[in-house]
Amino acid sequence: MSHPSEKSGLSRKLGLFSALMVVICSMIGSGIFKKVAPMAGTLYSSNLILLCWLLAGIITLFGAISYSGLSRINKEAGGEYQYLKIIFGKFFSFLYGWTAFAVIQSASIASIAYVFSQSVNNMTKLPTFSEAISNIGLFGIIYPFDNIGVKGIAILIIILITLINYFGVQYGGWTVNFFTIAKLLGILFLLGICFGSGIGSSANLHQQSQHYGEISSLNFWGLTSIVFAAMLSAFWAFDGWVNITFLAGEVKNPKRDLPISIIGGVLIVTAFYLVVNYAFLYVMPVDSYAAMAGAQNNIAAAEITKTVMGPAGFIIISSLILISTFGTTNSSIMSSSRIYYAMAKEGLFFRNVDKAHSKYKTPHRALFIQCVWSCLLVMSGTFDQLTDMLIFAAFIFYGSGAFGLFVLKIRDHYKEKIFGYPVIPALFIIFCLVLVVSSFVQRPVESLVGIGLILTGIPFYFYWRKR
């Protein structure tokens, strides 16, 4: 028997296991297979790369603990959007929801689907247009016809997964469960390849690139700034831990299951990420990954298995990446659409997006509009820039949510004891502030664009509020 969510028209069909799988599946996507290369191109040191992954895991855990406390204040669809609305009001929560639609969630969907398609390209070599057509650009930065075969497959995957979720949250949940288990088994197989091949060496773990001298000569603040810039790549791989809160209106027991799934999922993923990156750096030296950083369709994990096992290993790991990115794209599409559905319920989004399907109990119109925008972002390209803007924008709101715990306590609106409060939320807030400032210093253009994307929501807010 389904249990309708009190205010949404959705149906509570996700249990604790599915909630945990959503967290893990949302986090383990493309980043674990790809981001070691840009990190190597920034840090030139195996030890610094592993340190970045460890720090990113600890900080993400602090965020997860903070949000496990927030998850108790609302049990309806929308998650972080609902928390920010309760704490700071509709205007600020709308800016979050708008930013999620404009870049945070939609760009995540586009980026992960794009990596799926890159893996297909590595296996089959998708068609491309002529150089003359590929170089047709808009505003000098957007080239919609460049790498058109890869983009076309990414768009088809987004459409397919949107259709799966159209027909019921349980189908999206089953898809998440299957692909999460498959990707974890696949990662264990990858570890077996790395450590059992006999090709790797522990000496690689202590190797530094010939360019490392440029890093080591920096003062403390300069080195810290470089590490923070590299950690943007790690945080891209960790991002997604908050996605289960968007599905709160469809979790059977959200007050119990959301905190367990958020914290448990982050701990499991952190352990996997550390071991996998240790294995990567064991097999190949840091210079090899730095050389991959500028290649358009190269994926580090695929290059590793090609080195270890030849063509057979390349096909195996490419298949694993397909499984992983398909599952993560599904998880993101399923969860993110609930934000826009919740916004539309407030009258603060496009017309009629607040309707749930009468038969399937899904936010089908929110799924459709998310699909269209994500596909347009795929056509825009330049996904490393998109993901950098994504992390910058996301941590503005992550930090605000953690700060909201203090606001609730000061107002005496939160009576229950919060695990880790006030130390862990305070540390997480401090980190968010440092990351935002560091992003402005290291990537001023991307940061300003991220702020600009947030501010584009202001006229929409006043228009929809008036309507």
Secondary structure, DSSP 8 states (H G I E B T S, - for coil): --EE-TTTS-EE-B-HHHHHHHHHHHHSSSHHHHTHHHHHHHH-BHHHHHHHHHHHHHHHHHHHHHHHHHTTS--STTTHHHHHHHHH-HHHHHHHHHHIIIIIHHHHHHHHHHHHHHHHHHHH------HHHHT--BTTTB-TTTTHHHHHHHHHHHHHHHHHHHT-HHHHHHHHHHHHHHHHHHHHHHHHHHHHSS---GGGGG-B-TTHHHHHTS-HHHHHHHHHHHHHHHHHHHTTTTHHHHTGGGBSSHHHHHHHHHHHHHHHHHHHHHHHHHHHHHHS-HHHHHHHTT-SS--HHHHHHHHHHTHHHHHHHHHHHHHHHHHHHHHHHHHHHHHHHHHHHTT-SSTTTT---TTT-S-HHHHHHHHHHHHHHHHH--HHHHHHHHHHHHHHHHHHHHHHHHHHHHTT---S--TTTTHHHHHHHHHHHHHHHHHHHH-HHHHHHHHHHHHTHHHHHHHHHH-
